[in-house]
């Protein structure tokens, strides 16, 4: 299991994340906060997120010969993950995989008004991030309350919190009343295209790793 980078609020290391793109060695589970101080997690950027079910119960389906077979709960998770892209106009989604007891995904936050016209988020081997301080966050909140931006821009942790709430309600409605998410999450700020490519590959190959077809 790999120690996380830049966690939000309550944290834990993630037992499913390969060290090949984080640079960390295996560590025991812990809840020590490593959130980046003064970083605005509503700022533009690419974020790798992993969320797990409580006690790692396999609610979402099974892996069969390297292929993830979703059940009803898994299809709810997949649908609601994709729905984030239509629900929030500043969110777009990259690679994602729903596994039996966890979800890996890349969330891209981009505020068109905050980038120069034609400016791309990836330049060369670097990913552009709007690094936010406390002052920047205060200014963003003022902007959110103006007529130009009628909706509140959620931070990464709030996006995942809303996703967890919605999916939990839908899964409970189909009779799986014991379902619950682990309270914490893993997140990693993707800072360059090399890391982005490695994480995309890791996500795509996750079912094969689950069955031992590949090594981390």
C-alpha positions as CSV (number, residue, x, y, z in Angstrom):
1,X,0.0,0.0,0.0
2,X,1.2,3.5,-0.9
3,X,1.3,6.6,1.2
4,X,-0.9,9.4,-0.4
5,X,0.1,12.9,-1.5
6,X,-1.9,16.0,-0.9
7,X,-4.9,14.4,1.0
8,X,-7.9,16.4,1.9
9,X,-9.3,16.4,5.4
10,X,-9.4,12.9,6.9
11,X,-6.9,10.7,5.2
12,X,-5.6,7.2,4.8
13,X,-3.0,5.5,2.7
14,X,-4.3,3.5,-0.2
15,X,-3.6,-0.2,-0.4
16,X,-4.3,-0.3,-4.2
17,X,-2.0,2.4,-5.6
18,X,1.3,1.4,-7.3
19,X,4.5,3.1,-6.1
20,X,5.8,3.3,-9.7
21,X,4.3,6.7,-10.2
22,X,4.1,8.0,-6.6
23,X,7.7,7.2,-5.6
24,X,6.7,5.9,-2.2
25,X,7.5,2.5,-0.7
26,X,4.9,0.2,1.0
27,X,3.6,1.5,4.3
28,X,1.0,0.5,6.8
29,X,-2.4,2.0,6.8
30,X,-2.5,5.4,8.7
31,X,-4.7,8.4,9.0
32,X,-2.1,11.1,9.2
33,X,-3.0,14.2,7.2
34,X,-0.7,15.2,4.4
35,X,-2.9,17.9,2.9
36,X,-0.9,20.6,1.1
37,X,-1.2,23.7,3.2
38,X,-2.7,26.7,1.4
39,X,-3.4,24.7,-1.8
40,X,-6.8,25.4,-3.4
41,X,-8.2,22.0,-4.3
42,X,-10.8,23.7,-6.5
43,X,-8.1,25.0,-8.7
44,X,-7.4,23.9,-12.3
45,X,-5.6,20.6,-12.6
46,X,-5.6,16.8,-13.0
47,X,-6.3,14.8,-9.8
48,X,-5.9,11.1,-9.4
49,X,-8.5,9.8,-6.9
50,X,-9.1,6.4,-5.2
51,X,-12.1,5.7,-2.9
52,X,-12.7,2.4,-1.2
53,X,-15.7,0.7,0.4
54,X,-15.9,0.4,4.1
55,X,-13.8,-2.6,5.3
56,X,-13.1,-3.3,1.6
57,X,-16.3,-5.3,1.1
58,X,-16.6,-6.2,-2.6
59,X,-20.0,-4.6,-3.4
60,X,-19.4,-3.7,-7.1
61,X,-18.9,-7.0,-8.9
62,X,-16.1,-9.4,-9.7
63,X,-13.0,-9.6,-11.8
64,X,-13.1,-12.6,-14.3
65,X,-9.9,-13.3,-16.3
66,X,-8.8,-9.7,-16.1
67,X,-12.2,-8.2,-17.0
68,X,-14.3,-6.3,-14.4
69,X,-17.9,-7.5,-14.4
70,X,-20.1,-4.9,-12.8
71,X,-23.2,-5.9,-10.8
72,X,-26.2,-3.5,-10.1
73,X,-24.2,-1.6,-7.4
74,X,-21.2,-1.3,-9.7
75,X,-23.4,0.1,-12.5
76,X,-24.7,2.7,-10.1
77,X,-21.1,3.7,-9.3
78,X,-20.1,3.9,-12.9
79,X,-23.2,5.9,-13.9
80,X,-22.9,8.4,-11.1
81,X,-19.1,8.9,-11.8
82,X,-19.8,9.7,-15.4
83,X,-22.7,12.0,-14.3
84,X,-20.2,14.3,-12.6
85,X,-19.1,15.5,-16.0
86,X,-22.7,16.7,-16.8
87,X,-23.6,17.9,-13.3
88,X,-20.5,20.2,-13.0
89,X,-19.5,22.2,-16.0
90,X,-16.0,22.8,-14.7
91,X,-15.4,19.0,-14.3
92,X,-14.2,16.6,-17.0
93,X,-13.2,13.0,-16.5
94,X,-10.2,11.0,-17.8
95,X,-9.5,7.3,-17.1
96,X,-11.6,5.5,-14.6
97,X,-12.2,1.9,-13.4
98,X,-14.7,0.5,-10.9
99,X,-13.2,-2.4,-9.1
100,X,-15.0,-4.8,-6.7
101,X,-14.3,-2.7,-3.6
102,X,-12.8,0.6,-4.9
103,X,-12.8,3.1,-7.6
104,X,-9.8,4.7,-9.4
105,X,-10.4,7.8,-11.5
106,X,-8.8,11.0,-12.9
107,X,-10.8,14.1,-12.3
108,X,-9.9,17.3,-14.3
109,X,-11.0,20.6,-12.9
110,X,-10.9,23.5,-15.3
111,X,-12.4,27.0,-15.1
112,X,-12.4,28.4,-18.6
113,X,-12.6,31.9,-17.4
114,X,-9.3,31.5,-15.4
115,X,-7.2,30.4,-18.3
116,X,-6.0,32.6,-21.1
117,X,-7.8,32.1,-24.4
118,X,-6.4,29.0,-26.2
119,X,-4.2,28.0,-23.2
120,X,-3.9,24.3,-22.7
121,X,-3.6,22.6,-19.3
122,X,-0.8,20.4,-20.6
123,X,2.3,22.1,-22.0
124,X,5.2,19.9,-23.0
125,X,5.7,17.5,-20.1
126,X,4.1,19.8,-17.5
127,X,0.5,20.1,-16.4
128,X,-0.6,23.6,-15.6
129,X,-2.1,24.1,-12.1
130,X,-3.7,27.3,-10.8
131,X,-2.0,27.2,-7.4
132,X,-4.3,28.7,-4.9
133,X,-3.5,30.4,-1.6
134,X,-6.0,31.4,1.1
135,X,-6.3,34.8,-0.6
136,X,-7.0,33.1,-4.0
137,X,-9.7,30.9,-2.4
138,X,-11.3,34.0,-0.8
139,X,-11.4,35.7,-4.2
140,X,-12.9,32.6,-5.8
141,X,-15.6,32.6,-3.2
142,X,-16.4,36.3,-4.0
143,X,-16.5,35.4,-7.7
144,X,-18.9,32.5,-7.0
145,X,-21.3,34.8,-5.3
146,X,-21.4,37.2,-8.3
147,X,-23.8,37.0,-11.2
148,X,-21.1,35.9,-13.5
149,X,-20.8,32.5,-11.7
150,X,-24.2,31.5,-10.3
151,X,-23.0,28.2,-8.9
152,X,-20.6,27.4,-6.1
153,X,-17.4,25.7,-7.3
154,X,-16.7,22.6,-5.3
155,X,-13.3,21.5,-4.1
156,X,-12.1,18.0,-5.0
157,X,-13.1,16.6,-1.6
158,X,-16.6,18.2,-1.9
159,X,-17.0,16.6,-5.3
160,X,-16.1,13.2,-4.0
161,X,-18.3,13.8,-0.9
162,X,-21.3,14.5,-3.1
163,X,-20.6,11.4,-5.2
164,X,-20.4,9.2,-2.1
165,X,-23.7,10.6,-0.8
166,X,-25.6,10.1,-4.0
167,X,-24.2,6.6,-4.7
168,X,-24.9,5.5,-1.1
169,X,-28.5,6.6,-1.4
170,X,-29.0,4.8,-4.7
171,X,-27.4,1.6,-3.5
172,X,-29.5,1.6,-0.3
173,X,-32.6,2.0,-2.5
174,X,-32.0,-1.3,-4.2
175,X,-31.8,-3.1,-0.9
176,X,-28.1,-3.1,-0.1
177,X,-28.5,-1.4,3.2
178,X,-25.2,-2.3,4.7
179,X,-23.2,-0.5,1.9
180,X,-20.9,2.3,3.1
181,X,-17.8,4.1,1.8
182,X,-14.6,4.3,3.7
183,X,-14.6,7.8,5.2
184,X,-11.2,8.8,3.8
185,X,-9.9,9.0,0.2
186,X,-6.6,9.0,-1.6
187,X,-5.7,11.8,-3.9
188,X,-2.7,12.7,-5.9
189,X,-2.0,15.9,-7.8
190,X,-0.8,14.9,-11.3
191,X,2.0,17.3,-12.2
192,X,3.3,16.2,-15.6
193,X,2.3,14.3,-18.7
194,X,4.6,11.3,-17.8
195,X,2.8,10.8,-14.5
196,X,-0.5,11.2,-16.2
197,X,0.3,8.5,-18.8
198,X,1.6,6.1,-16.1
199,X,-1.6,6.6,-14.0
200,X,-3.9,6.1,-17.0
201,X,-2.1,2.9,-17.8
202,X,-2.3,1.8,-14.1
203,X,-6.1,2.4,-14.1
204,X,-6.7,0.6,-17.3
205,X,-4.7,-2.4,-16.3
206,X,-6.1,-2.6,-12.8
207,X,-8.3,-5.7,-13.5
208,X,-5.3,-7.6,-14.8
209,X,-3.3,-6.7,-11.7
210,X,-6.2,-8.0,-9.6
211,X,-6.0,-11.4,-11.2
212,X,-2.2,-11.5,-11.2
213,X,-1.8,-11.0,-14.9
214,X,0.5,-8.0,-14.3
215,X,2.8,-6.9,-11.4
216,X,2.6,-3.4,-9.9
